[in-house]
Amino acid sequence: MLAIAGAVPAAADASGWSRPFRLTSPYSTDLTPASVAVAADGTAAAGFSAQEEDQPAVSQPFVAMRSSGGKVSSPRSVPGAQLVLDMTFAGSTLKLLTAGSESGKPCCSTVQAVSLANGKLGRPQTLVGKLTGATIGNLTTLPSGRLLATIATDRGVWVAQSRPGSGFGKTYRLTAGSAMPWTVAASADARGQTVVMWIATHGQQGEIAPTQIVAAAGSERGAPGNARTVFTASAGRSIDELALGSAGGAVTGGWMESWFDRGVYRAQVVVSDLAASSRGRVYSVTGLTPSGLQIAGNGRGDQIITWKLCGSSGTCTVAAAVRRRGGQFGAAQNLGSIDPGQSPVAAVASDGDSLLGWISSGQAYVAERRPSDSRLGARRAVSSTTYASNLALAFGPGRTALAAWTQGTLAPDVVGAVFSGS
């Protein structure tokens, strides 16, 4: 596990993208998919773990930083953890959500929050413990700067909300003891109203597909609570995936439904604002399997919803639809091929500039929608490698975005490129 040598600032080309630069030197172990974050001044961070494939308990997380001027620092280890679940900036302070277990045991039994400021890690705060199995988590930034931490395993969903000038408050469990969450999403609107949603099965995990969406709502004053069922699929249909995204003064939900009609597989993607008067949009899918659903949005109402479609031959394509401020989602676009093991990612800037990224034939591609456009433009190659995977993409509060991906197989490293909107 090596430190990176100093990097030269990478100039942007006409498309707004810098030349790719290494965030790390090659590792002799596998690397987990990176989480990325960008601060208001353009400082960018990527968090990942170096992990032994045959010994998952041997996992060490790192954070690599790139200054607004282009200087890349050596990756910094995060002691006492095994994974970085998510990360975001609060001003110039990087906030990390990490997970770990006792020495010699695979992740995860404990989730903690820790801050990185002025090159120093603060004291970790434990949010929840006594977990078992795979754990996911995310940090949602509220308009006031408070953070909502959402944590989930197949045994429950927990939330904790930060307090002004302090750490996180009490952690609350949102699910009943018998619930087995299938997937979880969280988001906040421009007013500070928060939503955490999940789908769950009550039978043996993987045997009984979910048919209901459950949600808990909160605000700047308190973490989400009082979970209730907000949607039930029609008889014979299951809910396969779920996503949430900010829509200005509301939160938008998206989900995938699938069913068999006289032995023929059918599916659809549904997207709708979470309001009683909202009219949703349905994207029907014929002969293909949708997956990798994601919604990205900003505080004024610009959004992207994206997913991939795979056929029986194993080939997959990227689909996406965009929404301009004050409008509705348009028709779905086909953006080209995507590697079967990868999913598309999206990010939306505060002014509406939108990016959609994916991996195809081991290369990182990005399509842009400028604020005045109603559709995404043509794809652009951000990397020339044929061994890229696990693309991550994030805008900061301004118009700077970071794309980061794992590059290589035998000696992988983390590579990034910066987008500066014009």
Secondary structure, DSSP 8 states (H G I E B T S, - for coil): -----------B-TTSBB--EESS---SSEE---EEEE-TTS-EEEEEEEEETTEEEEEEEEEEEE-TTS-B---EE-TT-SEEEEEEEETTEEEEEEEE-STTS-S-SEEEEEEEETTEE---EEEE-S--S--EEEEEE-TTS-EEEEEEETTEEEEEEB-TTS-B---EE-S-TT-EEEEEEEEE-TTS-EEEEEEEESSSTTTS---EEEEEEEETTEEEEEEEEEEE--TT-EEEEEEEEE-SSSEEEEEEEEEEETTEEEEEEEEEESSTT---EEEEEESSEEEEEEEEE-TTS-EEEEEEEE-TTS-EEEEEEEE-TTS-----EEEEEE-TT---EEEE-TTS-EEEEEEETTEEEEEEE-TT-SS----EES---S-EEEEEEEE-SSSEEEEEEEE-SSS-EEEEEEEE--
